[in-house]
Amino acid sequence: MPRQSRELQQNYCYHITVRCNNREFRLTRQECREVVLYSLKKALDKFHFKLYALCVMSNHIHYLLEPIQPEDLPKIMHFLNWYSAMCFNRMLNRTGHFWEKRYHSSGFANTDYRRALNTLRYIHANPKAANMQQGFFYDFSNYGMYDRALDDGLTQWHPAFLALGRTLEECSRKYRKFCKKYKPKPKSERRCHWGSRFLPKVLKGRGKRPPPGQMRLPWATWEANPSEVREVAKKFVLANCYDPKVAARFFDDS
């Protein structure tokens, strides 16, 4: 059965969700999250789309973006997923699919400010809803850019945010108040299948073996320059984290 074609329209924003294959927690390492940011930088330089929101979770990523042309969206996501998967497989010494099936996308008119604000808040509230932290500040989410009105080098403010007030300070204050009203809906627990109790017994004692034909490749063999990856990540994290002084220690190589 053929896949259902996506509805792509001019001047539309798209809430994109991509998830790690088998829902594995492959994005917990800071190095992997830095590669996500660098992959976004490469995609932005190539396709010049507008990235309004970003949140890198442990096993999935949320984007809110607007392509210049509607038909650019599949090209953007193909490049992002291909480039990042190539890097991750080399970093983690693995092969095969890194991302799970098709990315999920939900589009709406860029002028629909109400839905835009709700989508922004939903994306920025993900770490809080997952009980990863208490507030909205998160190193690998661009909430801080909206709260502090700073430049993180990757994302930009949505017109719905800029319409909240006459100044950036007023917009930030109103968006901060808007986010505090958010109450996440509880997610239903995943029910295990009939074989889930039997499977651990089958896998017990099976050690992890490196994939055949795959050798460990250091950062120096990548197409990406490690210092460039760190620089992109550093600017983003310091603009969005809760405490820049603490976050800066993770980028201090001295």
C-alpha positions in Angstrom: 0.0 0.0 0.0 1.5 3.3 -1.0 2.3 5.9 1.6 -0.1 8.8 2.0 1.4 11.9 0.5 2.0 14.9 2.8 0.1 18.1 2.4 2.7 20.8 1.7 1.5 24.4 1.3 3.1 27.8 0.9 3.7 29.9 4.1 3.0 26.9 6.3 4.9 25.9 9.5 5.5 22.3 10.2 5.8 20.6 13.6 8.2 17.8 12.9 9.0 14.8 15.2 11.7 12.3 14.6 12.4 9.3 16.9 15.3 7.0 17.3 14.8 3.5 15.9 13.1 1.1 18.4 12.6 4.1 20.6 16.1 3.6 22.0 17.7 6.4 24.1 20.5 7.2 21.7 20.5 10.9 22.3 21.5 11.0 25.9 25.2 11.7 25.3 26.1 15.4 24.9 28.3 14.6 21.9 25.3 13.2 20.0 23.2 16.3 20.9 26.0 18.5 19.7 26.0 16.6 16.4 22.2 17.3 16.1 22.9 21.0 16.4 25.7 20.9 13.9 23.6 18.9 11.4 20.9 21.7 11.7 23.6 24.3 11.0 24.6 22.4 7.8 20.9 22.1 6.8 20.2 25.8 7.4 23.2 26.8 5.3 22.0 24.5 2.5 18.3 25.2 2.5 17.9 28.5 4.3 14.7 27.5 6.0 13.3 29.2 9.2 13.7 27.2 12.4 11.4 28.5 15.1 11.6 25.8 17.8 13.9 22.9 18.7 14.0 20.4 21.5 16.4 17.4 21.6 15.1 14.8 24.0 16.7 11.4 24.9 15.1 9.4 22.1 13.3 11.9 19.8 13.6 15.5 18.5 11.0 18.2 18.0 11.3 20.9 15.3 9.1 23.7 14.3 10.2 25.0 10.9 9.1 26.8 7.8 10.7 26.0 4.4 11.1 28.6 1.8 9.3 26.4 -0.7 6.8 23.7 0.4 8.6 21.0 -1.6 11.8 21.7 0.3 10.5 20.0 3.5 11.2 16.4 2.4 14.7 17.5 1.2 15.5 19.2 4.5 14.4 16.2 6.6 16.2 13.8 4.3 19.4 15.7 4.6 19.1 16.1 8.4 18.3 12.5 9.0 20.9 11.2 6.6 23.8 13.4 7.8 23.1 12.9 11.5 22.6 9.1 11.1 25.9 8.8 9.3 27.7 10.7 12.1 25.9 8.7 14.9 26.7 5.3 13.4 30.4 6.2 13.2 30.3 7.7 16.8 28.4 4.8 18.3 30.1 2.0 16.3 26.8 0.8 14.8 25.2 0.1 11.5 21.6 0.2 10.1 18.8 2.6 10.6 19.2 5.2 13.3 15.9 7.0 12.9 12.5 5.3 13.2 10.3 5.1 10.0 9.0 8.3 8.5 9.1 11.6 10.4 5.8 12.9 11.8 4.7 16.3 10.5 1.8 18.5 11.2 1.4 21.7 9.2 -0.5 24.9 9.8 -0.6 28.4 8.4 2.1 30.7 9.5 -0.6 33.3 10.3 -2.3 31.0 12.8 -0.7 32.6 15.8 -2.8 30.8 18.4 -1.7 27.4 17.1 1.8 28.6 16.7 2.1 29.7 20.3 0.5 26.4 21.5 3.0 24.4 19.4 6.0 26.5 20.6 4.9 25.9 24.2 4.3 22.2 23.7 7.8 21.8 22.3 9.5 23.8 25.0 7.5 22.0 27.7 8.7 18.5 26.7 11.6 18.3 29.2 9.3 19.4 32.0 6.5 17.1 31.0 9.0 14.2 31.0 10.1 15.1 34.5 13.6 15.8 33.3 13.6 19.2 35.1 11.3 21.6 36.9 11.3 24.7 34.7 11.4 25.3 30.9 15.1 26.1 30.6 16.9 23.2 28.9 20.3 23.1 27.3 19.1 21.6 24.1 15.9 23.5 23.6 15.6 27.0 22.3 13.2 28.2 25.0 15.9 30.3 26.5 16.1 32.4 23.3 12.4 33.3 23.7 12.7 34.0 27.4 15.9 36.0 27.2 15.6 37.4 23.6 19.1 36.2 22.7 20.6 34.8 19.5 21.5 31.1 19.7 22.9 31.0 16.1 20.3 28.5 14.8 16.7 29.5 15.6 14.6 32.6 15.2 11.5 34.0 16.8 8.1 33.0 15.3 5.9 36.0 14.2 3.3 34.9 16.7 5.9 35.5 19.5 6.8 39.0 18.0 3.1 39.9 18.0 2.8 39.6 21.7 4.2 43.0 22.5 5.9 46.1 21.1 9.3 45.2 22.5 11.2 42.0 22.8 11.2 42.3 26.6 7.4 42.5 26.5 7.1 39.6 24.2 9.4 37.5 26.4 7.4 38.4 29.5 4.1 37.5 28.0 5.4 34.2 26.5 7.0 33.3 29.9 3.6 33.9 31.5 1.9 31.9 28.8 4.2 28.9 29.3 3.7 28.9 33.1 0.0 28.2 32.5 0.8 24.9 30.6 -0.4 21.7 32.2 0.9 18.6 30.3 -1.5 15.8 29.7 -0.5 12.5 31.2 0.7 10.0 28.5 -0.8 6.5 28.5 1.6 3.8 29.5 2.8 1.4 26.8 1.5 -2.1 27.4 3.9 -5.0 27.0 3.2 -7.7 24.4 2.9 -11.4 25.2 6.6 -12.1 24.4 8.0 -9.2 26.4 8.5 -11.4 29.5 10.1 -14.2 27.5 12.5 -12.0 25.5 14.8 -11.1 28.4 15.5 -14.8 29.1 16.5 -15.3 25.4 18.8 -12.3 25.4 20.3 -13.0 28.8 24.0 -13.5 28.6 24.3 -12.3 25.0 27.2 -9.8 24.9 27.5 -6.8 22.7 29.6 -7.3 19.7 30.8 -4.7 17.3 29.2 -4.8 13.9 31.3 -6.6 11.3 33.1 -4.4 8.9 32.6 -1.4 11.1 35.7 0.1 12.7 35.9 2.8 15.3 36.3 6.1 13.7 37.7 9.0 15.7 36.3 12.5 15.4 39.3 13.5 13.2 38.1 11.2 10.4 34.7 12.9 10.1 33.8 15.4 7.4 32.8 17.7 10.3 35.5 19.6 12.1 35.2 18.8 15.8 36.0 22.4 16.8 33.2 23.6 14.5 30.7 21.2 16.1 31.6 22.4 19.5 31.4 26.1 18.5 27.9 25.7 17.1 26.8 23.8 20.2 28.4 26.2 22.6 26.6 29.2 21.2 23.3 27.4 21.3 23.6 26.0 24.8 24.9 29.2 26.4 22.0 31.2 24.9 19.3 28.7 26.1 20.6 27.0 29.3 19.4 27.8 32.8 22.9 28.8 34.1 25.4 29.8 31.4 28.3 29.7 34.0 27.6 26.1 34.8 27.0 25.1 31.1 30.3 26.8 30.0 32.2 24.2 32.0 31.2 21.4 29.6 32.9 23.3 26.8 36.0 24.2 28.7 38.8 22.1 27.3 41.5 23.7 29.5 
